């Protein structure tokens, strides 16, 4: 199983540093003995390469993996956070 986290550093309207001591989500996977990595989610070629590598490992070795793709938040995404 492949878990993918698109991390734009915000959860609705709160920046991740305001509510979490661990701001790199991929580091949390060690609590589940799960291989994980972080990559640039704004680069489509990187997204493809990292995803392909993880899927190949899952198919060959089994298990599960986590990829955290760091992205940029271009604007707000709710009425409480319009990003105007």
PEKAWO-V825073 format. One record per residue. SS is DSSP state (H for helix, E for strand, - for the rest). PHI is phi in whole degrees, -180 to 180 (none if undefined). NEAR is the number of other C-alpha atoms within 10 Angstrom. Layout:
ss: <SS | SS>
phi: <PHI | PHI>
near: <NEAR | NEAR>
This chain:
ss: <- | E | E | E | E | E | E | - | - | E | E | - | - | E | E | H | H | H | - | - | - | - | - | - | H | H | H | H | H | H | H | H | - | - | E | E | E | E | E | E | - | - | - | H | H | H | H | H | H | H | H | H | H | H | H | H | H | H | H | H | H | - | - | - | E | E | E | E | E | E | - | - | - | - | - | - | - | E | - | - | E | - | - | ->
phi: <none | -111 | -101 | -124 | -117 | -92 | -103 | -102 | 74 | -128 | -119 | 58 | -115 | -103 | -69 | -58 | -66 | -78 | -136 | -140 | -78 | -110 | -91 | -95 | -59 | -61 | -69 | -74 | -66 | -62 | -64 | -113 | 52 | -113 | -61 | -149 | -151 | -118 | -148 | -77 | -79 | -94 | -113 | -61 | -70 | -66 | -58 | -62 | -63 | -66 | -65 | -60 | -63 | -66 | -65 | -62 | -64 | -64 | -65 | -85 | -112 | 81 | 86 | -139 | -147 | -126 | -120 | -105 | -99 | -79 | -127 | -115 | -91 | -77 | -162 | -65 | -140 | -156 | -66 | -76 | -137 | -71 | 68 | -74>
near: <12 | 13 | 11 | 15 | 15 | 15 | 21 | 15 | 18 | 14 | 10 | 12 | 14 | 11 | 13 | 18 | 12 | 9 | 10 | 10 | 8 | 11 | 15 | 16 | 21 | 22 | 16 | 14 | 15 | 10 | 7 | 8 | 10 | 15 | 15 | 20 | 17 | 18 | 18 | 17 | 21 | 12 | 12 | 9 | 11 | 14 | 15 | 12 | 12 | 18 | 17 | 12 | 11 | 22 | 17 | 12 | 14 | 15 | 12 | 9 | 9 | 11 | 12 | 18 | 20 | 22 | 23 | 20 | 23 | 19 | 16 | 14 | 12 | 8 | 10 | 14 | 12 | 10 | 7 | 9 | 12 | 10 | 12 | 5>
